[in-house]
Amino acid sequence: MKVSRNVLRHNFAIWVMGRKPGWFKPQRYMYRCLRCKWAFMVNDERSGSVRVAADTAGELSATEEQRRLASFVEGSCPGYQVESQEVEASQSANVIPLRRENRAKAARDARAM
């Protein structure tokens, strides 16, 4: 299977959550993906920290949290993984050959369908 370079990344809406009480506490932010609805808290515990926010479904397992954190860093949004695989499959079926002898053959095959 071919690895796609055109990975759809998260599309975040960002909310300012305010500061926790105390001196020198960083500004907290909540990042929520508009596609997959996953939420992440940035600077919640200390400056530069990222944690997965709980879903409405309840607590997340440790492996699920690690998977979501990896997607936050690397950027592949699971909301579009299935759709991007379907698009790649349909695009490979619609490829027109560049060589002249292959174009005529592809045109005959397309008319036969």
SULTAHU-V130219 format. One record per helix or strand of 3 or more residues. SS is the DSSP state (2 for helix, 1 for strand). FROM is the first residue (numbers start at 0). LEN is the number of residues. If there is no record, write none. Layout:
ss->{SS | SS}
from->{FROM | FROM}
len->{LEN | LEN}
//
This chain:
ss->{1 | 1 | 1 | 1 | 2 | 2 | 2}
from->{11 | 26 | 38 | 49 | 61 | 77 | 99}
len->{8 | 7 | 4 | 3 | 13 | 16 | 13}
//
